[in-house]
Amino acid sequence: MPSSALHVARTGLEAQDSRMRVIANNLANVGTTGFKRDRADFATLAYQQQRVAGQQSTGDTQYAVGLNLGTGVQVLGTSRIETQGTLNTTGNSLDMALDGPGFFEVELPGGQLGYTRAGSFSLSSDGELVTAQGYAVQPGLNIPQGVSSITIAPDGTVSATTADDAAPVEIGQLNIARFVNPAGLAPRGDNFLTETAASGAAEIGPGGAEGRGQVRQGMLEASNVNVVEELVEMIEAQRAYEINSKMVSAVDEMLRNANQTL
């Protein structure tokens, strides 16, 4: 019936609106350090089975095909694309990037642990290694006063050199976390992700071990958003939205003609 076609077109409008919102968020974060683009995943809604394939058509024959009417589309979820962004050199000794899988571990307010690919760290007034929001990088690292240089090895070992001693002294080890299903981490905003049942528990270890990426000092990972790809996706979503909108208008005209005729 035409009225059910209106419902199907409405679900298409809602789905493409959600897709456009995902694309808009990707483009908005094209310059966000360590950002991973999202992709909207779609699924069909339930079908109305008017006739089942194989059903008896006469006493001696069966229908070769069924009569199944779809009821529309829905956004099943959003998938985070975990491909690595470009590593850009900054020259800042406290900037870090992960070359490969893994996340830096950070203590969020309330004691909850968060995970991030954005390694733009700095020092607090107490000499503690923190994020831009002031959250402590785990495990807590305190840089002693009078340090002339800080060296961070690919495995996350942090060493410091003082003016009185030319030999570097190890002062700590950064935690690098990996997950069985990193796409299952929940986004929290501010470049942080948190553990969920879908992601599995964090497996902590040094960089470069057991599939974890190596730490690159003086570098930051750029967003993995490709502007050209997102613009193509945007045009596709816009055209799909227009077609569904035209479907609503066409069905509305059919109903109006039917009312006038009857």
KEDREN-406474 format. One record per residue (C-alpha): residue number from 1; residue in three letters; x negated, y, z. Coordinates in steps of 0.05 Angstrom, whole numbers, plus 5000, padded with zeros to 4 digits. Layout:
<atoms>
<k: NUM; r: ALA; c1: X; c2: Y; c3: Z>
...
</atoms>
This chain:
<atoms>
<k: 1; r: MET; c1: 5000; c2: 5000; c3: 5000>
<k: 2; r: PRO; c1: 4976; c2: 5072; c3: 4988>
<k: 3; r: SER; c1: 4980; c2: 5088; c3: 5062>
<k: 4; r: SER; c1: 4927; c2: 5035; c3: 5078>
<k: 5; r: ALA; c1: 4882; c2: 5065; c3: 5023>
<k: 6; r: LEU; c1: 4885; c2: 5130; c3: 5063>
<k: 7; r: HIS; c1: 4858; c2: 5093; c3: 5124>
<k: 8; r: VAL; c1: 4802; c2: 5061; c3: 5083>
<k: 9; r: ALA; c1: 4781; c2: 5128; c3: 5054>
<k: 10; r: ARG; c1: 4782; c2: 5159; c3: 5124>
<k: 11; r: THR; c1: 4733; c2: 5107; c3: 5150>
<k: 12; r: GLY; c1: 4688; c2: 5122; c3: 5090>
<k: 13; r: LEU; c1: 4689; c2: 5197; c3: 5108>
<k: 14; r: GLU; c1: 4672; c2: 5182; c3: 5180>
<k: 15; r: ALA; c1: 4616; c2: 5134; c3: 5161>
<k: 16; r: GLN; c1: 4583; c2: 5183; c3: 5113>
<k: 17; r: ASP; c1: 4589; c2: 5239; c3: 5163>
<k: 18; r: SER; c1: 4551; c2: 5196; c3: 5213>
<k: 19; r: ARG; c1: 4499; c2: 5179; c3: 5160>
<k: 20; r: MET; c1: 4490; c2: 5253; c3: 5145>
<k: 21; r: ARG; c1: 4480; c2: 5267; c3: 5219>
<k: 22; r: VAL; c1: 4424; c2: 5215; c3: 5221>
<k: 23; r: ILE; c1: 4391; c2: 5245; c3: 5160>
<k: 24; r: ALA; c1: 4397; c2: 5315; c3: 5189>
<k: 25; r: ASN; c1: 4363; c2: 5292; c3: 5253>
<k: 26; r: ASN; c1: 4306; c2: 5260; c3: 5213>
<k: 27; r: LEU; c1: 4295; c2: 5325; c3: 5174>
<k: 28; r: ALA; c1: 4299; c2: 5367; c3: 5237>
<k: 29; r: ASN; c1: 4243; c2: 5325; c3: 5267>
<k: 30; r: VAL; c1: 4197; c2: 5324; c3: 5207>
<k: 31; r: GLY; c1: 4145; c2: 5363; c3: 5247>
<k: 32; r: THR; c1: 4155; c2: 5326; c3: 5313>
<k: 33; r: THR; c1: 4093; c2: 5289; c3: 5337>
<k: 34; r: GLY; c1: 4102; c2: 5213; c3: 5337>
<k: 35; r: PHE; c1: 4174; c2: 5216; c3: 5313>
<k: 36; r: LYS; c1: 4202; c2: 5154; c3: 5279>
<k: 37; r: ARG; c1: 4258; c2: 5163; c3: 5228>
<k: 38; r: ASP; c1: 4326; c2: 5130; c3: 5238>
<k: 39; r: ARG; c1: 4369; c2: 5093; c3: 5187>
<k: 40; r: ALA; c1: 4444; c2: 5086; c3: 5191>
<k: 41; r: ASP; c1: 4467; c2: 5014; c3: 5182>
<k: 42; r: PHE; c1: 4538; c2: 4999; c3: 5157>
<k: 43; r: ALA; c1: 4585; c2: 4940; c3: 5162>
<k: 44; r: THR; c1: 4653; c2: 4924; c3: 5133>
<k: 45; r: LEU; c1: 4714; c2: 4927; c3: 5178>
<k: 46; r: ALA; c1: 4760; c2: 4866; c3: 5185>
<k: 47; r: TYR; c1: 4794; c2: 4840; c3: 5122>
<k: 48; r: GLN; c1: 4869; c2: 4829; c3: 5116>
<k: 49; r: GLN; c1: 4878; c2: 4760; c3: 5087>
<k: 50; r: GLN; c1: 4941; c2: 4761; c3: 5044>
<k: 51; r: ARG; c1: 4924; c2: 4694; c3: 5013>
<k: 52; r: VAL; c1: 4869; c2: 4644; c3: 5029>
<k: 53; r: ALA; c1: 4828; c2: 4612; c3: 4973>
<k: 54; r: GLY; c1: 4849; c2: 4540; c3: 4966>
<k: 55; r: GLN; c1: 4920; c2: 4554; c3: 4989>
<k: 56; r: GLN; c1: 4974; c2: 4515; c3: 4950>
<k: 57; r: SER; c1: 5002; c2: 4556; c3: 4892>
<k: 58; r: THR; c1: 5049; c2: 4501; c3: 4869>
<k: 59; r: GLY; c1: 5059; c2: 4430; c3: 4890>
<k: 60; r: ASP; c1: 5001; c2: 4407; c3: 4846>
<k: 61; r: THR; c1: 4954; c2: 4468; c3: 4843>
<k: 62; r: GLN; c1: 4914; c2: 4513; c3: 4890>
<k: 63; r: TYR; c1: 4893; c2: 4585; c3: 4885>
<k: 64; r: ALA; c1: 4820; c2: 4589; c3: 4861>
<k: 65; r: VAL; c1: 4810; c2: 4656; c3: 4895>
<k: 66; r: GLY; c1: 4839; c2: 4689; c3: 4957>
<k: 67; r: LEU; c1: 4873; c2: 4756; c3: 4965>
<k: 68; r: ASN; c1: 4833; c2: 4795; c3: 5017>
<k: 69; r: LEU; c1: 4842; c2: 4869; c3: 5027>
<k: 70; r: GLY; c1: 4787; c2: 4907; c3: 5062>
<k: 71; r: THR; c1: 4803; c2: 4958; c3: 5116>
<k: 72; r: GLY; c1: 4742; c2: 5002; c3: 5108>
<k: 73; r: VAL; c1: 4672; c2: 5012; c3: 5135>
<k: 74; r: GLN; c1: 4639; c2: 5027; c3: 5201>
<k: 75; r: VAL; c1: 4570; c2: 5049; c3: 5225>
<k: 76; r: LEU; c1: 4542; c2: 4986; c3: 5257>
<k: 77; r: GLY; c1: 4482; c2: 5021; c3: 5288>
<k: 78; r: THR; c1: 4420; c2: 5061; c3: 5275>
<k: 79; r: SER; c1: 4353; c2: 5027; c3: 5263>
<k: 80; r: ARG; c1: 4288; c2: 5062; c3: 5281>
<k: 81; r: ILE; c1: 4235; c2: 5053; c3: 5227>
<k: 82; r: GLU; c1: 4170; c2: 5038; c3: 5263>
<k: 83; r: THR; c1: 4121; c2: 5052; c3: 5206>
<k: 84; r: GLN; c1: 4061; c2: 5092; c3: 5229>
<k: 85; r: GLY; c1: 4056; c2: 5166; c3: 5212>
<k: 86; r: THR; c1: 3993; c2: 5201; c3: 5187>
<k: 87; r: LEU; c1: 3938; c2: 5211; c3: 5240>
<k: 88; r: ASN; c1: 3917; c2: 5284; c3: 5239>
<k: 89; r: THR; c1: 3852; c2: 5309; c3: 5270>
<k: 90; r: THR; c1: 3862; c2: 5365; c3: 5322>
<k: 91; r: GLY; c1: 3794; c2: 5369; c3: 5355>
<k: 92; r: ASN; c1: 3827; c2: 5372; c3: 5424>
<k: 93; r: SER; c1: 3795; c2: 5320; c3: 5469>
<k: 94; r: LEU; c1: 3861; c2: 5308; c3: 5506>
<k: 95; r: ASP; c1: 3901; c2: 5294; c3: 5443>
<k: 96; r: MET; c1: 3909; c2: 5220; c3: 5429>
<k: 97; r: ALA; c1: 3941; c2: 5177; c3: 5376>
<k: 98; r: LEU; c1: 3953; c2: 5103; c3: 5371>
<k: 99; r: ASP; c1: 3926; c2: 5070; c3: 5309>
<k: 100; r: GLY; c1: 3973; c2: 5011; c3: 5306>
<k: 101; r: PRO; c1: 4032; c2: 4987; c3: 5348>
<k: 102; r: GLY; c1: 4043; c2: 5007; c3: 5420>
<k: 103; r: PHE; c1: 4063; c2: 5065; c3: 5465>
<k: 104; r: PHE; c1: 4032; c2: 5108; c3: 5519>
<k: 105; r: GLU; c1: 4065; c2: 5097; c3: 5587>
<k: 106; r: VAL; c1: 4091; c2: 5157; c3: 5625>
<k: 107; r: GLU; c1: 4126; c2: 5165; c3: 5692>
<k: 108; r: LEU; c1: 4192; c2: 5202; c3: 5683>
<k: 109; r: PRO; c1: 4230; c2: 5239; c3: 5737>
<k: 110; r: GLY; c1: 4259; c2: 5191; c3: 5788>
<k: 111; r: GLY; c1: 4203; c2: 5141; c3: 5778>
<k: 112; r: GLN; c1: 4229; c2: 5111; c3: 5714>
<k: 113; r: LEU; c1: 4177; c2: 5092; c3: 5662>
<k: 114; r: GLY; c1: 4181; c2: 5122; c3: 5593>
<k: 115; r: TYR; c1: 4142; c2: 5105; c3: 5530>
<k: 116; r: THR; c1: 4119; c2: 5152; c3: 5475>
<k: 117; r: ARG; c1: 4076; c2: 5157; c3: 5413>
<k: 118; r: ALA; c1: 4065; c2: 5231; c3: 5423>
<k: 119; r: GLY; c1: 3996; c2: 5236; c3: 5455>
<k: 120; r: SER; c1: 3992; c2: 5312; c3: 5462>
<k: 121; r: PHE; c1: 3968; c2: 5310; c3: 5534>
<k: 122; r: SER; c1: 3938; c2: 5363; c3: 5579>
<k: 123; r: LEU; c1: 3914; c2: 5373; c3: 5651>
<k: 124; r: SER; c1: 3957; c2: 5397; c3: 5709>
<k: 125; r: SER; c1: 3933; c2: 5446; c3: 5761>
<k: 126; r: ASP; c1: 3910; c2: 5386; c3: 5802>
<k: 127; r: GLY; c1: 3869; c2: 5357; c3: 5744>
<k: 128; r: GLU; c1: 3920; c2: 5302; c3: 5730>
<k: 129; r: LEU; c1: 3931; c2: 5279; c3: 5658>
<k: 130; r: VAL; c1: 4003; c2: 5297; c3: 5640>
<k: 131; r: THR; c1: 4050; c2: 5307; c3: 5581>
<k: 132; r: ALA; c1: 4075; c2: 5374; c3: 5557>
<k: 133; r: GLN; c1: 4134; c2: 5367; c3: 5605>
<k: 134; r: GLY; c1: 4087; c2: 5355; c3: 5664>
<k: 135; r: TYR; c1: 4100; c2: 5280; c3: 5670>
<k: 136; r: ALA; c1: 4041; c2: 5238; c3: 5693>
<k: 137; r: VAL; c1: 4009; c2: 5190; c3: 5642>
<k: 138; r: GLN; c1: 4003; c2: 5121; c3: 5671>
<k: 139; r: PRO; c1: 3964; c2: 5099; c3: 5708>
<k: 140; r: GLY; c1: 3953; c2: 5166; c3: 5743>
<k: 141; r: LEU; c1: 3887; c2: 5195; c3: 5720>
<k: 142; r: ASN; c1: 3853; c2: 5253; c3: 5756>
<k: 143; r: ILE; c1: 3797; c2: 5289; c3: 5720>
<k: 144; r: PRO; c1: 3746; c2: 5314; c3: 5771>
<k: 145; r: GLN; c1: 3725; c2: 5386; c3: 5771>
<k: 146; r: GLY; c1: 3661; c2: 5406; c3: 5736>
<k: 147; r: VAL; c1: 3671; c2: 5357; c3: 5678>
<k: 148; r: SER; c1: 3637; c2: 5381; c3: 5615>
<k: 149; r: SER; c1: 3667; c2: 5330; c3: 5568>
<k: 150; r: ILE; c1: 3718; c2: 5273; c3: 5567>
<k: 151; r: THR; c1: 3711; c2: 5211; c3: 5524>
<k: 152; r: ILE; c1: 3767; c2: 5162; c3: 5510>
<k: 153; r: ALA; c1: 3747; c2: 5095; c3: 5480>
<k: 154; r: PRO; c1: 3791; c2: 5058; c3: 5430>
<k: 155; r: ASP; c1: 3814; c2: 5011; c3: 5486>
<k: 156; r: GLY; c1: 3838; c2: 5070; c3: 5528>
<k: 157; r: THR; c1: 3779; c2: 5073; c3: 5576>
<k: 158; r: VAL; c1: 3770; c2: 5145; c3: 5600>
<k: 159; r: SER; c1: 3700; c2: 5170; c3: 5616>
<k: 160; r: ALA; c1: 3676; c2: 5238; c3: 5639>
<k: 161; r: THR; c1: 3609; c2: 5273; c3: 5636>
<k: 162; r: THR; c1: 3589; c2: 5327; c3: 5685>
<k: 163; r: ALA; c1: 3537; c2: 5382; c3: 5678>
<k: 164; r: ASP; c1: 3495; c2: 5349; c3: 5733>
<k: 165; r: ASP; c1: 3496; c2: 5279; c3: 5702>
<k: 166; r: ALA; c1: 3488; c2: 5267; c3: 5628>
<k: 167; r: ALA; c1: 3510; c2: 5194; c3: 5634>
<k: 168; r: PRO; c1: 3586; c2: 5186; c3: 5626>
<k: 169; r: VAL; c1: 3623; c2: 5158; c3: 5686>
<k: 170; r: GLU; c1: 3686; c2: 5115; c3: 5677>
<k: 171; r: ILE; c1: 3745; c2: 5147; c3: 5713>
<k: 172; r: GLY; c1: 3805; c2: 5106; c3: 5690>
<k: 173; r: GLN; c1: 3841; c2: 5064; c3: 5639>
<k: 174; r: LEU; c1: 3903; c2: 5084; c3: 5600>
<k: 175; r: ASN; c1: 3961; c2: 5036; c3: 5597>
<k: 176; r: ILE; c1: 3982; c2: 5016; c3: 5526>
<k: 177; r: ALA; c1: 4049; c2: 4982; c3: 5524>
<k: 178; r: ARG; c1: 4077; c2: 4936; c3: 5470>
<k: 179; r: PHE; c1: 4146; c2: 4905; c3: 5463>
<k: 180; r: VAL; c1: 4173; c2: 4843; c3: 5429>
<k: 181; r: ASN; c1: 4227; c2: 4887; c3: 5396>
<k: 182; r: PRO; c1: 4205; c2: 4960; c3: 5397>
<k: 183; r: ALA; c1: 4266; c2: 4979; c3: 5355>
<k: 184; r: GLY; c1: 4308; c2: 4960; c3: 5416>
<k: 185; r: LEU; c1: 4279; c2: 5016; c3: 5459>
<k: 186; r: ALA; c1: 4330; c2: 5070; c3: 5478>
<k: 187; r: PRO; c1: 4314; c2: 5142; c3: 5457>
<k: 188; r: ARG; c1: 4316; c2: 5191; c3: 5515>
<k: 189; r: GLY; c1: 4297; c2: 5256; c3: 5480>
<k: 190; r: ASP; c1: 4232; c2: 5295; c3: 5490>
<k: 191; r: ASN; c1: 4196; c2: 5240; c3: 5449>
<k: 192; r: PHE; c1: 4209; c2: 5188; c3: 5503>
<k: 193; r: LEU; c1: 4237; c2: 5118; c3: 5498>
<k: 194; r: THR; c1: 4259; c2: 5072; c3: 5554>
<k: 195; r: GLU; c1: 4261; c2: 4997; c3: 5562>
<k: 196; r: THR; c1: 4326; c2: 4958; c3: 5548>
<k: 197; r: ALA; c1: 4347; c2: 4886; c3: 5550>
<k: 198; r: ALA; c1: 4340; c2: 4885; c3: 5474>
<k: 199; r: SER; c1: 4269; c2: 4911; c3: 5473>
<k: 200; r: GLY; c1: 4243; c2: 4862; c3: 5525>
<k: 201; r: ALA; c1: 4197; c2: 4879; c3: 5582>
<k: 202; r: ALA; c1: 4135; c2: 4922; c3: 5570>
<k: 203; r: GLU; c1: 4071; c2: 4883; c3: 5561>
<k: 204; r: ILE; c1: 4014; c2: 4927; c3: 5588>
<k: 205; r: GLY; c1: 3942; c2: 4921; c3: 5567>
<k: 206; r: PRO; c1: 3882; c2: 4957; c3: 5536>
<k: 207; r: GLY; c1: 3885; c2: 4986; c3: 5466>
<k: 208; r: GLY; c1: 3865; c2: 4939; c3: 5410>
<k: 209; r: ALA; c1: 3882; c2: 4876; c3: 5449>
<k: 210; r: GLU; c1: 3940; c2: 4828; c3: 5434>
<k: 211; r: GLY; c1: 3969; c2: 4869; c3: 5377>
<k: 212; r: ARG; c1: 3964; c2: 4937; c3: 5411>
<k: 213; r: GLY; c1: 3939; c2: 4997; c3: 5372>
<k: 214; r: GLN; c1: 3872; c2: 5029; c3: 5386>
<k: 215; r: VAL; c1: 3869; c2: 5098; c3: 5418>
<k: 216; r: ARG; c1: 3842; c2: 5153; c3: 5373>
<k: 217; r: GLN; c1: 3817; c2: 5213; c3: 5412>
<k: 218; r: GLY; c1: 3825; c2: 5283; c3: 5383>
<k: 219; r: MET; c1: 3881; c2: 5261; c3: 5337>
<k: 220; r: LEU; c1: 3957; c2: 5264; c3: 5336>
<k: 221; r: GLU; c1: 4006; c2: 5220; c3: 5298>
<k: 222; r: ALA; c1: 4052; c2: 5259; c3: 5251>
<k: 223; r: SER; c1: 4126; c2: 5242; c3: 5240>
<k: 224; r: ASN; c1: 4138; c2: 5185; c3: 5191>
<k: 225; r: VAL; c1: 4195; c2: 5223; c3: 5158>
<k: 226; r: ASN; c1: 4188; c2: 5230; c3: 5083>
<k: 227; r: VAL; c1: 4224; c2: 5293; c3: 5062>
<k: 228; r: VAL; c1: 4235; c2: 5270; c3: 4990>
<k: 229; r: GLU; c1: 4266; c2: 5204; c3: 5013>
<k: 230; r: GLU; c1: 4311; c2: 5240; c3: 5062>
<k: 231; r: LEU; c1: 4335; c2: 5289; c3: 5008>
<k: 232; r: VAL; c1: 4353; c2: 5231; c3: 4963>
<k: 233; r: GLU; c1: 4391; c2: 5198; c3: 5020>
<k: 234; r: MET; c1: 4426; c2: 5264; c3: 5034>
<k: 235; r: ILE; c1: 4449; c2: 5270; c3: 4961>
<k: 236; r: GLU; c1: 4475; c2: 5198; c3: 4962>
<k: 237; r: ALA; c1: 4513; c2: 5211; c3: 5026>
<k: 238; r: GLN; c1: 4542; c2: 5276; c3: 4999>
<k: 239; r: ARG; c1: 4566; c2: 5242; c3: 4935>
<k: 240; r: ALA; c1: 4597; c2: 5184; c3: 4974>
<k: 241; r: TYR; c1: 4632; c2: 5233; c3: 5019>
<k: 242; r: GLU; c1: 4660; c2: 5271; c3: 4959>
<k: 243; r: ILE; c1: 4686; c2: 5206; c3: 4928>
<k: 244; r: ASN; c1: 4722; c2: 5186; c3: 4992>
<k: 245; r: SER; c1: 4751; c2: 5256; c3: 4997>
<k: 246; r: LYS; c1: 4777; c2: 5250; c3: 4926>
<k: 247; r: MET; c1: 4808; c2: 5183; c3: 4945>
<k: 248; r: VAL; c1: 4847; c2: 5217; c3: 5001>
<k: 249; r: SER; c1: 4872; c2: 5269; c3: 4951>
<k: 250; r: ALA; c1: 4891; c2: 5217; c3: 4899>
<k: 251; r: VAL; c1: 4930; c2: 5174; c3: 4949>
<k: 252; r: ASP; c1: 4964; c2: 5236; c3: 4976>
<k: 253; r: GLU; c1: 4987; c2: 5254; c3: 4905>
<k: 254; r: MET; c1: 5011; c2: 5182; c3: 4893>
<k: 255; r: LEU; c1: 5053; c2: 5186; c3: 4957>
<k: 256; r: ARG; c1: 5081; c2: 5254; c3: 4937>
<k: 257; r: ASN; c1: 5101; c2: 5228; c3: 4868>
<k: 258; r: ALA; c1: 5133; c2: 5167; c3: 4899>
<k: 259; r: ASN; c1: 5174; c2: 5210; c3: 4947>
<k: 260; r: GLN; c1: 5197; c2: 5256; c3: 4891>
<k: 261; r: THR; c1: 5216; c2: 5197; c3: 4846>
<k: 262; r: LEU; c1: 5252; c2: 5157; c3: 4900>
</atoms>
